[in-house]
Amino acid sequence: MAVPIQLVVGLGNPGADYVMTRHNAGWWFVDALARARGGTFSAERKFSGDVCRVTIGGHDVRLLKPTTFMNRSGQSVKALSAYLKVPVEGILVAHDDLDLPFGTVRLKQGGGAGGHNGLKDITAHMGENYLRARFGIAHPGGSRDVIDYVLERAGREEEAAIMEAIGATVEQMPALLDGQLEKVTQILHSRGVVPRNKRNKPEGEGAEGA
């Protein structure tokens, strides 16, 4: 990782109706990172998002939660990265991932969006060569509507598993920012998969640009 990470983006949808839905796992990550470093988010209209400045392992880092709804996340990321003069390789984007089991996290440099509307919009604005932290939310399977699924809250045990993966990643951030991508990847990818349990399935509502 030749270019240091200077901007960490958490993807999600704004509003109280969505804050604890599966699709907001990226927001959960940057919130946890801010808490761990004593940072506070402030609304920044010119960046179309909430921004927090923290120090991690001696590195000055901005955290961003776009408040544009998921499918317009790229305009927020582009605005702040341009202001900070951060290249796309210096951006880490945290997001939910349907293709990974609950309790897992995978780091990935570049690549496709995998159907994720937030990633699609960031790639359209910035190109694809940013680092991703992919937090597993599992696929609902069968004929169940994926949009409804990601916009519901996970069951208690599943949510706890996601939070454990987030906590493990927060712990590794100083090493990641020191350029130890290979080491951090090995540590995070070797974590055991949390067994999938029976879910509580609260009612979910749709959102613009899920």
C-alpha positions in Angstrom: 0.0 0.0 0.0 2.2 2.8 -1.3 -0.3 5.6 -0.8 -1.3 6.0 2.9 -5.0 6.0 3.8 -6.1 9.5 4.6 -9.9 9.3 4.1 -12.2 6.6 5.6 -15.7 6.5 4.2 -18.6 4.6 5.8 -21.5 3.9 3.4 -25.1 4.1 4.6 -28.4 5.9 4.3 -29.3 9.0 6.4 -32.1 9.2 8.8 -33.3 7.5 12.0 -35.3 4.9 10.0 -32.1 3.5 8.5 -29.4 4.0 11.1 -29.4 0.4 12.4 -30.3 -1.4 9.1 -27.9 -3.9 7.5 -27.1 -1.5 4.7 -25.6 1.0 7.2 -22.8 -1.3 8.3 -20.3 1.1 6.8 -21.6 3.9 9.0 -21.4 1.7 12.1 -17.7 1.2 11.3 -16.8 4.9 11.1 -18.9 5.6 14.1 -17.0 3.0 16.1 -13.7 4.3 14.8 -14.6 7.9 15.8 -15.6 6.7 19.3 -12.4 4.8 19.7 -10.4 7.9 18.8 -12.5 10.5 20.7 -13.8 12.1 17.5 -17.1 13.7 16.8 -18.9 14.0 13.5 -20.1 17.4 12.2 -22.4 18.1 9.3 -20.6 19.6 6.4 -23.0 20.8 3.7 -20.2 21.5 1.2 -19.2 17.9 1.3 -22.7 16.5 1.5 -21.9 14.5 4.6 -20.9 14.2 8.2 -17.1 14.6 8.7 -14.8 13.8 11.6 -11.1 14.3 12.0 -9.1 11.9 14.1 -5.6 10.8 14.8 -4.9 7.0 14.4 -1.4 5.8 15.2 0.0 9.2 14.6 -1.8 9.6 11.2 -4.2 12.5 10.5 -7.4 10.9 9.1 -10.8 12.2 8.0 -13.9 10.0 8.5 -16.8 10.6 6.2 -20.5 9.5 6.3 -22.2 10.7 3.0 -25.7 11.9 3.7 -26.8 11.8 0.1 -28.5 8.4 0.2 -26.5 5.4 -0.9 -26.7 5.8 -4.7 -25.2 9.3 -4.6 -22.3 8.6 -2.3 -19.8 9.4 -4.9 -20.5 13.1 -5.0 -19.7 13.4 -1.3 -16.5 11.3 -1.5 -15.3 13.3 -4.5 -16.0 16.6 -2.9 -14.1 15.8 0.3 -11.2 14.0 -1.4 -10.8 16.9 -3.8 -10.7 19.4 -0.9 -8.1 17.3 1.0 -6.2 16.4 -2.2 -6.5 12.7 -1.4 -6.0 10.4 -4.4 -8.3 7.5 -4.9 -5.7 5.1 -3.6 -5.7 6.9 -0.3 -9.4 6.2 0.4 -10.8 3.3 2.4 -14.5 2.6 1.9 -16.4 0.5 4.5 -19.6 -1.1 3.3 -22.0 -4.1 3.8 -21.5 -7.1 1.6 -24.2 -9.7 0.7 -21.7 -12.2 -0.5 -20.0 -12.6 2.9 -21.3 -14.4 6.0 -22.2 -12.5 9.2 -19.1 -11.8 11.3 -16.6 -11.7 8.5 -14.7 -8.8 7.1 -12.6 -8.8 3.9 -10.2 -6.1 2.6 -10.0 -5.6 -1.1 -8.1 -3.1 -3.3 -10.1 -2.1 -6.4 -12.4 -4.3 -8.3 -16.1 -4.2 -9.3 -19.0 -2.9 -7.3 -20.7 -6.3 -6.9 -24.2 -4.7 -7.3 -23.6 -2.3 -4.4 -25.1 1.1 -5.4 -22.8 3.1 -3.1 -19.7 1.5 -4.7 -21.1 2.0 -8.2 -21.5 5.8 -7.6 -18.0 6.2 -6.0 -16.4 4.3 -8.9 -18.3 6.5 -11.4 -16.9 9.6 -9.7 -13.4 8.4 -8.6 -12.5 5.2 -10.4 -12.3 1.8 -8.8 -8.8 1.7 -7.2 -9.8 2.5 -3.6 -9.5 0.0 -0.7 -12.7 -1.6 0.6 -13.5 -3.0 4.0 -16.4 -5.4 3.2 -18.5 -6.4 6.2 -20.6 -9.5 5.7 -24.4 -9.3 6.1 -25.1 -12.6 4.3 -27.5 -13.1 1.4 -31.2 -13.7 2.3 -31.5 -16.5 -0.3 -34.6 -17.8 -2.0 -37.0 -15.3 -3.5 -36.7 -12.7 -0.8 -36.3 -9.2 -2.0 -32.7 -8.0 -1.5 -33.6 -4.3 -1.1 -36.1 -5.1 1.6 -33.6 -7.3 3.3 -30.7 -4.8 3.4 -33.1 -2.1 4.7 -34.1 -4.2 7.7 -32.4 -4.5 11.0 -30.5 -7.7 11.5 -31.3 -10.1 14.2 -29.6 -9.6 17.6 -27.0 -12.3 17.1 -26.3 -11.3 13.6 -25.9 -7.7 14.5 -23.5 -8.7 17.3 -21.4 -10.6 14.8 -21.2 -7.6 12.5 -20.2 -5.4 15.5 -17.5 -8.0 16.4 -16.0 -7.8 12.9 -16.1 -4.0 13.1 -14.4 -4.0 16.5 -11.6 -6.3 15.1 -11.1 -3.9 12.2 -11.0 -0.8 14.3 -8.2 -2.5 16.4 -6.2 -3.1 13.2 -6.5 0.5 11.8 -3.1 1.8 13.3 -1.3 -1.1 11.5 -3.3 -0.5 8.3 -2.4 3.2 8.3 1.2 2.3 8.8 1.1 0.5 5.5 0.8 -3.1 6.8 -2.0 -4.1 4.5 -0.8 -7.6 4.0 -0.4 -8.3 7.7 -3.8 -6.7 8.6 -5.5 -8.7 5.7 -4.1 -11.9 7.1 -5.3 -11.2 10.6 -8.8 -10.1 9.6 -9.3 -12.8 7.0 -8.2 -15.5 9.5 -11.0 -14.7 11.9 -13.4 -17.5 12.5 -16.8 -17.2 10.7 -19.6 -16.7 13.2 -22.3 -19.3 12.7 -25.5 -18.1 11.1 -28.3 -18.1 13.6 -32.0 -17.7 13.5 -33.0 -14.1 12.9 -35.4 -11.7 14.4 -37.0 -10.0 11.4 -38.4 -6.6 12.2 -40.4 -4.7 9.6 -38.3 -2.7 7.1 -39.1 0.2 4.9 -37.6 1.1 1.5 -35.3 4.1 1.0 -34.3 6.2 -2.0 -31.3 4.7 -3.7 -30.8 1.6 -1.6 
